[in-house]
Amino acid sequence: MPDPTPTPARPARTPLKRSVRRLAALSLGTLLAMAALVPPANAAAPELRAAPGLDRRELQRTLDEVPKGGIPGAYSAVQDGHQRWRGATGLADLEAKRPTRPDMYHRIGSITKTFVATAALQLVERGRLQLDAPVERYLPGLLPDRRVTVRMLLNHTSHIGDYDTALITSPESLEEMRVRQYGNEELVRLGLGVGASGEPGQSPGSYSNTNYIVLGLVIGKVSGVPAERYITHHVIERAGLEHTFFPRTSDLPNPHSNAYTSLFGSFPLRDFSTFNPSSLGTAGAVVSTMEDLNRFYRALFTGRLIGRAQLAEMRRTVPITLGVGSSDIMNYGLGLIAYDTPCGRLWGHEGGVVGMATLSLSTEDGTRQASSGINMTWHPGTEAGELAWAVHVLGAMCETDRIAASDAPRPLIDAGTPREAPAFIRGRLLRS
């Protein structure tokens, strides 16, 4: 589908940082786990059940807690059967005092991976790709280790290094990415240059965006068209998404929010909503809206995009860490994350780019979805807002009056921040 009309000209800002993007996104798993797995102190029942309907007042109330915790703005959409709700809170532009809107376009970061995995499994379904075939069969000579398979790329057990860690090495490097144009092969070389995190297939796996750049190249080779074009036609359009696309320019269409970060206080708060998406690619470049994300996961889990056998493959999870040096573990399938919550197992993904983070969840049968985005990442003093956001999204999937911010231990968030920061910042934070 053609790109929407870009926003009016702004100061030239280009490639964004995927390191911030990935690390900001992956920290959401910790937030959600804390919000979900710590039971309310006054809970009488051992387990919550999925909420039977939409409590619109409660959904807006929990969303309104996000800006109180230091995040400028947030927007959400929830669908349960034929019932739908969408809401927004706070500001999209701190200087102009422009409010957020529920229909804002948003960079969804690593949620792109579910789109890519769906396309790959469609090709498996058609007999054009094999999950356990070596990548060498499709892209001879690209990877030095011929043991890496397509499945290992999809579930992050390839142990290929993450190119993110080679991109952000200083505050200046983040600014440099505003004007750099990257090719997919260059990103793969950067990831390989980081070094392997283990042996192919080793458990636990290690999250790496390089895996999904390689997958994009595989899809392109097997389908005969660029991966972005294939995914647009066979996944995005097939799911009926009218506000979802791979961007070709640095600008977001209107309406959109600013995207704020200070890189943990390394510089004054800046807007990164305009940037060249070439460093994101098939690992995280997709732009969407919260309602479109709900439509996508509903289409996926109700069998409109792939069949039952391939859905079962997507849901075969393995333990993976959030990257080298991380002790946090998540259950990862093929482009899907499994979240074990008080109201049962939920499926979806997290995503982050500099200044924007997204979380999208669905029930396994596709009857209920919740997607939400925020417009600030990697900025001191936002922990309460991030936690309130996780509580809001969890409450959208479970009984909202049984989830509260006080149920999550705040010190774990504070302790996790230095671990999630790039090395050059981590050392400074640990000394402070």
C-alpha positions in Angstrom: 0.0 0.0 0.0 1.3 3.5 -0.6 2.8 5.4 2.2 0.5 8.0 3.8 1.3 11.6 3.1 4.2 12.6 5.3 4.1 15.3 7.8 5.2 18.9 7.0 9.0 19.4 6.7 10.9 19.3 9.9 14.6 19.7 10.7 16.3 16.7 9.0 16.6 13.8 11.4 17.4 10.4 10.3 18.3 6.9 11.4 17.3 6.1 14.8 19.0 3.8 17.2 18.0 0.3 17.4 20.0 -0.4 20.5 17.8 2.1 22.4 14.9 0.7 20.5 15.5 -2.9 21.4 16.6 -2.3 25.0 13.8 0.0 25.7 11.4 -2.5 24.3 12.7 -5.5 26.1 12.5 -3.7 29.5 8.7 -3.8 29.0 8.8 -7.5 29.6 10.1 -7.0 33.1 7.5 -4.3 33.8 4.7 -6.5 32.6 5.9 -9.5 34.5 6.0 -7.5 37.7 2.6 -6.0 37.1 1.2 -9.4 36.2 2.8 -12.0 38.3 2.8 -10.3 41.7 -0.7 -11.0 43.1 -2.7 -8.2 44.8 -2.2 -8.3 48.6 -5.9 -8.5 49.2 -6.6 -11.1 46.5 -8.9 -13.8 47.7 -9.0 -15.9 44.5 -5.8 -17.7 43.5 -6.2 -16.8 39.8 -7.8 -14.0 37.9 -10.0 -14.7 34.9 -10.2 -12.8 31.6 -12.5 -9.9 31.9 -15.9 -10.6 30.3 -16.3 -7.1 28.8 -14.9 -3.7 28.5 -14.9 -1.4 31.6 -14.4 1.8 29.7 -14.2 4.0 32.7 -11.6 1.8 34.4 -9.6 1.6 31.1 -9.4 5.4 30.9 -8.6 5.7 34.6 -5.6 3.4 34.4 -4.4 5.0 31.2 -4.6 8.4 32.9 -2.1 7.2 35.6 0.7 7.0 32.9 1.4 10.8 32.6 1.2 11.1 36.4 4.3 8.9 36.5 6.4 11.0 34.2 5.5 9.7 30.7 4.2 12.6 28.5 1.4 10.7 26.7 -0.1 7.3 25.9 -2.7 5.9 23.6 -4.5 2.5 23.7 -7.1 0.4 21.9 -8.9 -2.7 23.3 -11.1 -5.2 21.5 -13.2 -7.9 23.1 -15.4 -9.7 20.6 -17.4 -7.0 18.9 -16.8 -4.5 21.7 -14.1 -1.9 21.2 -12.6 0.9 23.2 -9.8 3.4 22.5 -8.4 6.1 24.6 -5.6 8.6 24.9 -4.0 10.6 27.7 -1.4 13.3 28.2 0.5 15.3 25.6 1.9 14.4 22.2 4.0 17.6 22.1 5.4 19.0 25.4 6.2 22.4 23.9 3.1 23.0 22.0 0.9 21.3 24.6 -0.7 19.2 21.9 -2.8 16.4 23.3 -2.5 12.8 22.3 -5.1 11.1 20.2 -6.1 7.4 20.1 -5.5 7.1 16.3 -1.9 8.3 16.3 0.6 6.6 14.0 3.3 5.0 16.0 6.6 3.2 15.3 6.0 -0.2 16.7 9.6 -1.5 16.8 10.1 -5.2 17.4 6.4 -6.0 17.0 7.5 -5.9 13.4 9.0 -9.4 14.1 5.5 -11.0 14.4 4.7 -9.7 10.9 8.0 -11.1 9.6 7.5 -14.4 11.3 4.0 -14.7 9.9 5.3 -14.1 6.3 8.0 -16.7 6.9 5.4 -19.3 8.1 3.2 -18.6 5.1 6.2 -19.5 2.9 6.7 -22.6 4.9 3.0 -23.5 4.4 3.5 -23.1 0.7 6.5 -25.4 0.7 8.9 -22.7 -0.4 10.8 -22.5 2.9 11.8 -25.0 5.6 12.1 -24.1 9.2 14.9 -26.5 10.0 16.9 -25.9 6.8 20.2 -24.1 7.1 20.2 -20.4 6.1 23.1 -21.4 3.9 20.6 -23.1 1.6 18.9 -19.8 0.8 21.7 -17.3 1.3 25.0 -19.0 0.5 28.0 -17.4 2.2 26.1 -14.8 4.2 26.7 -16.4 7.6 30.0 -18.0 8.6 28.3 -20.7 10.7 26.4 -23.0 8.4 24.6 -24.7 11.4 22.2 -21.7 11.8 18.7 -22.6 10.6 15.7 -20.5 9.7 14.0 -21.6 13.0 17.0 -20.4 15.0 16.6 -17.0 13.4 12.9 -16.9 14.3 13.3 -17.9 17.9 16.6 -16.2 18.6 18.6 -19.4 19.2 21.1 -18.6 16.4 23.3 -16.7 18.9 24.3 -14.3 16.1 25.5 -11.0 17.7 23.1 -8.1 17.9 24.1 -5.2 15.6 22.5 -2.8 18.0 25.4 -3.0 20.3 27.7 -1.8 17.5 25.5 1.2 16.7 25.1 3.1 19.9 28.4 3.7 21.7 28.0 7.3 22.8 25.4 10.1 22.8 27.0 11.4 19.6 26.5 8.0 17.9 22.8 8.3 18.5 22.8 11.7 16.7 24.9 10.2 13.9 22.2 7.7 13.2 19.8 10.5 12.3 21.7 10.9 9.1 23.2 7.5 8.3 21.7 5.2 5.7 22.2 1.5 6.4 21.8 -1.5 4.1 20.7 -4.9 5.3 23.9 -6.6 4.5 25.8 -3.9 6.4 23.6 -4.5 9.5 24.3 -8.2 9.2 28.0 -7.6 9.1 27.8 -5.4 12.1 26.0 -8.1 14.0 28.5 -10.7 13.0 31.3 -8.4 14.1 29.8 -8.2 17.6 30.6 -11.9 18.0 28.4 -14.9 18.8 26.7 -15.2 22.2 26.8 -19.0 22.1 26.6 -22.0 19.8 23.7 -22.3 17.3 20.7 -23.9 19.0 22.1 -23.5 22.5 19.6 -22.9 25.3 18.8 -20.3 26.4 18.8 -18.3 23.3 19.8 -14.6 23.1 17.6 -11.9 21.6 19.2 -10.3 18.5 17.8 -8.0 15.9 20.3 -9.3 13.4 18.2 -12.5 13.2 15.3 -10.7 11.7 17.4 -8.7 9.3 18.7 -12.0 8.0 15.1 -13.3 7.9 14.1 -10.4 5.7 16.8 -11.3 3.3 15.7 -14.9 3.3 12.1 -13.9 2.6 13.2 -11.7 -0.2 15.3 -14.5 -1.8 12.6 -17.1 -1.5 9.7 -14.9 -2.6 11.5 -13.1 -5.4 10.4 -9.7 -4.1 11.8 -7.4 -1.3 10.6 -8.7 2.1 8.8 -5.4 2.9 6.7 -5.8 -0.3 5.9 -9.4 0.3 4.9 -8.7 3.9 2.8 -5.7 2.9 0.8 -7.8 0.3 0.6 -11.1 2.1 0.3 -10.1 5.7 -0.7 -6.4 6.1 -3.2 -6.2 3.3 -4.5 -9.7 3.9 -5.3 -8.8 7.5 -7.2 -5.7 6.3 -4.8 -3.2 8.0 -5.3 0.3 6.5 -2.9 2.2 8.7 0.1 -0.1 8.8 3.2 0.1 6.6 6.9 -0.1 6.2 8.0 3.6 6.0 10.1 4.9 3.1 10.8 8.3 4.5 12.0 9.7 7.9 8.7 11.3 8.7 5.6 9.9 10.3 2.2 10.7 8.8 -0.3 12.8 10.8 -1.5 12.4 13.4 1.5 11.3 15.4 3.2 12.1 18.7 6.7 13.3 19.3 9.1 10.7 20.5 11.1 11.8 23.6 14.4 10.5 25.1 17.4 11.9 26.9 19.4 8.7 26.7 19.3 8.4 30.5 20.1 12.1 30.9 23.1 12.1 28.5 21.5 15.2 26.8 18.5 17.4 27.2 15.2 15.8 26.3 14.9 15.6 22.5 12.2 14.6 20.0 13.2 11.6 17.8 9.9 11.1 16.0 11.6 11.9 12.6 14.4 9.5 11.6 15.5 7.3 8.8 14.2 3.8 9.4 17.0 2.0 7.6 18.6 0.8 10.8 15.2 -0.9 11.8 14.3 -2.8 8.6 12.6 -6.1 9.1 13.6 -6.2 12.7 11.5 -3.1 13.7 10.6 -0.5 11.1 6.8 -1.0 10.8 4.5 2.0 11.6 1.0 1.3 12.7 -1.9 2.3 15.0 -3.1 0.6 18.1 -6.4 -0.5 16.5 -4.5 -1.9 13.5 -2.3 -3.9 15.9 -5.4 -5.4 17.5 -6.8 -6.3 14.0 -3.5 -7.9 13.1 -3.3 -10.2 16.1 -6.9 -11.1 15.8 -6.4 -12.1 12.2 -3.3 -14.1 13.1 -4.9 -16.0 16.0 -8.2 -16.7 14.2 -6.5 -18.4 11.3 -6.8 -15.7 8.6 -3.1 -15.5 7.9 -1.7 -18.9 8.6 -3.2 -22.3 9.4 -3.3 -24.3 12.7 -0.1 -26.2 12.1 1.9 -23.0 11.6 0.3 -21.3 14.5 1.3 -24.3 16.6 4.9 -23.8 15.4 4.7 -20.1 16.3 3.7 -21.0 19.8 6.5 -23.5 20.4 8.5 -21.4 22.9 12.1 -21.6 24.1 13.8 -19.7 26.9 15.8 -16.7 25.7 17.7 -14.0 27.5 17.3 -10.3 26.7 20.8 -10.1 25.4 24.4 -10.7 26.4 24.9 -10.1 30.1 21.2 -10.3 31.0 19.8 -12.8 33.4 16.1 -12.1 32.5 14.4 -14.9 30.7 11.4 -14.7 28.4 9.5 -17.5 26.6 9.9 -16.8 22.9 8.2 -18.6 20.0 8.6 -17.8 16.4 8.1 -14.0 16.4 5.8 -14.3 19.5 6.3 -13.8 23.2 4.3 -15.9 25.7 3.2 -13.9 28.8 2.0 -16.0 31.8 -0.3 -13.7 33.7 -2.9 -14.0 36.5 -5.6 -14.3 33.8 -3.8 -17.0 31.9 -1.3 -17.2 29.1 -1.3 -14.2 26.7 0.5 -13.9 23.4 2.0 -10.9 21.6 5.1 -8.8 21.4 6.8 -5.7 22.7 8.5 -3.0 20.6 10.6 0.1 21.0 12.3 2.7 19.0 14.1 5.7 20.5 11.3 7.7 22.3 8.5 5.3 21.5 7.5 1.9 23.1 4.6 -0.4 22.3 3.0 -3.4 23.8 0.4 -5.6 22.1 -1.3 -8.6 23.7 -4.0 -11.1 22.7 -5.7 -14.2 24.1 -4.7 -17.4 22.4 -8.1 -17.8 20.7 -7.9 -14.2 19.3 -11.1 -13.0 21.0 -9.5 -10.2 23.0 -6.6 -7.8 22.3 -5.0 -4.8 23.9 -2.4 -2.5 22.3 -0.8 0.6 23.7 2.0 3.0 23.0 3.9 5.6 24.9 6.0 8.5 23.7 9.0 8.5 26.0 11.8 6.0 26.6 15.2 6.0 28.4 14.6 9.1 30.5 15.2 9.4 34.3 12.2 9.6 36.5 9.7 7.7 34.3 9.7 4.4 36.2 6.3 5.0 37.8 4.8 5.9 34.4 6.2 2.9 32.8 4.8 0.7 35.5 1.4 2.4 35.3 1.4 1.7 31.6 2.2 -2.0 32.1 -0.6 -2.2 34.7 -3.0 -0.5 32.3 -2.2 -3.0 29.5 -2.5 -5.9 31.8 -5.7 -4.5 33.2 -7.1 -4.3 29.7 -6.6 -8.0 29.3 -7.6 -9.1 32.9 -10.0 -7.8 35.5 -8.8 -4.2 35.9 -9.9 -3.7 39.5 -7.6 -6.6 40.6 -4.4 -5.1 39.2 -2.7 -2.1 41.0 0.7 -0.4 40.7 1.3 -1.1 44.4 1.4 -4.8 43.5 4.7 -4.5 41.6 8.0 -4.1 43.5 9.5 -0.8 42.4 13.1 -1.5 43.4 13.3 -4.2 40.7 12.7 -1.5 38.1 15.3 0.8 39.5 17.8 -2.1 39.7 17.1 -3.0 36.1 17.7 0.4 34.5 21.5 0.3 34.5 21.5 -3.3 33.2 19.4 -2.2 30.3 21.5 0.8 29.4 24.3 0.8 26.8 27.7 0.0 28.2 29.0 3.6 28.1 26.0 4.7 30.1 25.8 1.6 32.4 29.3 2.4 33.8 28.3 5.9 34.6 25.0 4.9 36.2 26.7 2.3 38.4 29.2 4.8 39.6 26.5 7.4 40.5 
